[in-house]
Amino acid sequence: MTETRGATVAEPAAGGAAEIPRLGISGVGRDFHTKHGVTHAVSGIDLTIPRGEFVALIGRSGCGKTTVLRMLGGLLPPTAGTIEVDGKSLWRDGRVDSSAVTKLGVVFQEANLFPWFSILDNIALPLKLRGVGKKQRRRRATELAELVGLTGFERSYPRELSGGMRQRAAIARALSTEPDLLLMDEPFGALDALTRERMNLELQRIVQETTSTVVFVTHDIPEAVFLADRVVQMTPRPGRINTILPVDFPKPRDVELETTPKFNEIVRALRRELDEED
Ligand SMILES: Nc1ncnc2c1ncn2[C@@H]1O[C@H](COP(=O)(O)OP(=O)(O)OP(=O)(O)O)[C@@H](O)[C@H]1O
């Protein structure tokens, strides 16, 4: 296990050739101008994420995690730096490149399903918006419902499902367009501990089956260590990267991992970093 402070970790290139990373973040910052003055929410973020990597973003409330995710998701333009998806700029002159944004899937804390659509229609909605024919999108949505363990609930409505099931439907919807990059902001934050543990296992399986690259925001340090290949810890005012911690436990990981001394040592090391901010 190596530790890197405030640095970009260069990725080893396969076969010696320089591989274009899935995500290249360079010098990214975001200021907010309000009537009370300027908030430097995020500053000098450098991070390179290769294909297939799972990166967890942790840090105290207000350190800029959501701001970073919104910039990566094409929802908020950076005021400094560049973001590249597969080597292509996501933002140009404050405007998002629509061809780059099609490579992204986003899941938030709230599932945000449409209550008047069935689960199948919710999952298929992004495909409908892209003009995919009814038969094809229903077939794909049915496959995705199976992938996230919702077979048998395709005709149900969101209100008839539990919070965990709704979140699984939201993940299936985000995956429907086969995104190259899945961005998740506290997706399991509203769930009880047991459901959250189950969702972590499910997410791990789904990510392995779809070979997705993931940026996952969480407050929960054990959750971050359980899921991630690297944990990126941010500090506030302005939000910066403080530590990048590789987590090299083999995958798939089992919940038993959380009882091992090495797992707890990593969790404690990250907690210490957060405590040092006080
Ligand atoms: N639209 C906005 N206008 C003004 N300030 C903002 C805006 N959005 C975020 N901020 C400020 O930017 C900083 C970072 O906020 P952000 O929501 O990204 O933090 P966070 O780490 O995601 O917090 P939490 O863990 O509580 O969700 C905060 O100081 C916040 O007040």
The ligand as an SDF file (V2000), in Angstrom:
LIG
                    3D

 31 33  0  0  0  0  0  0  0  0999 V2000
  -24.5180   26.4270   -6.1110 N   0  0  0  0  0  0  0  0  0  0  0  0
  -23.6810   26.8300   -5.1340 C   0  0  0  0  0  0  0  0  0  0  0  0
  -23.5770   28.1310   -4.8170 N   0  0  0  0  0  0  0  0  0  0  0  0
  -22.7210   28.5670   -3.8490 C   0  0  0  0  0  0  0  0  0  0  0  0
  -21.9200   27.7270   -3.1330 N   0  0  0  0  0  0  0  0  0  0  0  0
  -21.9810   26.4190   -3.4190 C   0  0  0  0  0  0  0  0  0  0  0  0
  -22.8640   25.8950   -4.4120 C   0  0  0  0  0  0  0  0  0  0  0  0
  -22.7090   24.5420   -4.4810 N   0  0  0  0  0  0  0  0  0  0  0  0
  -21.7790   24.2440   -3.5480 C   0  0  0  0  0  0  0  0  0  0  0  0
  -21.3510   25.3520   -2.9170 N   0  0  0  0  0  0  0  0  0  0  0  0
  -20.3160   25.4120   -1.8470 C   0  0  0  0  0  0  0  0  0  0  0  0
  -19.2060   24.6600   -2.2930 O   0  0  0  0  0  0  0  0  0  0  0  0
  -18.6330   23.9390   -1.2080 C   0  0  0  0  0  0  0  0  0  0  0  0
  -18.5960   22.4590   -1.5570 C   0  0  0  0  0  0  0  0  0  0  0  0
  -19.9190   21.9450   -1.6040 O   0  0  0  0  0  0  0  0  0  0  0  0
  -20.2390   20.4260   -2.0150 P   0  0  0  0  0  0  0  0  0  0  0  0
  -21.7170   20.2570   -1.9950 O   0  0  0  0  0  0  0  0  0  0  0  0
  -19.5340   20.1080   -3.2600 O   0  0  0  0  0  0  0  0  0  0  0  0
  -19.5680   19.6230   -0.8070 O   0  0  0  0  0  0  0  0  0  0  0  0
  -19.7170   18.0760   -0.4280 P   0  0  0  0  0  0  0  0  0  0  0  0
  -18.3600   17.6040   -0.0450 O   0  0  0  0  0  0  0  0  0  0  0  0
  -20.3960   17.3310   -1.5190 O   0  0  0  0  0  0  0  0  0  0  0  0
  -20.6650   18.1430    0.8390 O   0  0  0  0  0  0  0  0  0  0  0  0
  -21.6730   17.0380    1.4280 P   0  0  0  0  0  0  0  0  0  0  0  0
  -20.8000   15.8670    1.8240 O   0  0  0  0  0  0  0  0  0  0  0  0
  -22.2910   17.7120    2.6150 O   0  0  0  0  0  0  0  0  0  0  0  0
  -22.6580   16.6880    0.3630 O   0  0  0  0  0  0  0  0  0  0  0  0
  -19.4710   24.2650    0.0120 C   0  0  0  0  0  0  0  0  0  0  0  0
  -18.8330   25.3060    0.7210 O   0  0  0  0  0  0  0  0  0  0  0  0
  -20.7770   24.7420   -0.5680 C   0  0  0  0  0  0  0  0  0  0  0  0
  -21.4130   25.6690    0.2680 O   0  0  0  0  0  0  0  0  0  0  0  0
  1  2  1  0
  2  3  1  0
  2  7  2  0
  3  4  2  0
  4  5  1  0
  5  6  2  0
  6  7  1  0
  6 10  1  0
  7  8  1  0
  8  9  2  0
  9 10  1  0
 10 11  1  0
 11 12  1  0
 11 30  1  0
 12 13  1  0
 13 14  1  0
 13 28  1  0
 14 15  1  0
 15 16  1  0
 16 17  2  0
 16 18  1  0
 16 19  1  0
 19 20  1  0
 20 21  2  0
 20 22  1  0
 20 23  1  0
 23 24  1  0
 24 25  2  0
 24 26  1  0
 24 27  1  0
 28 29  1  0
 28 30  1  0
 30 31  1  0
M  END
$$$$
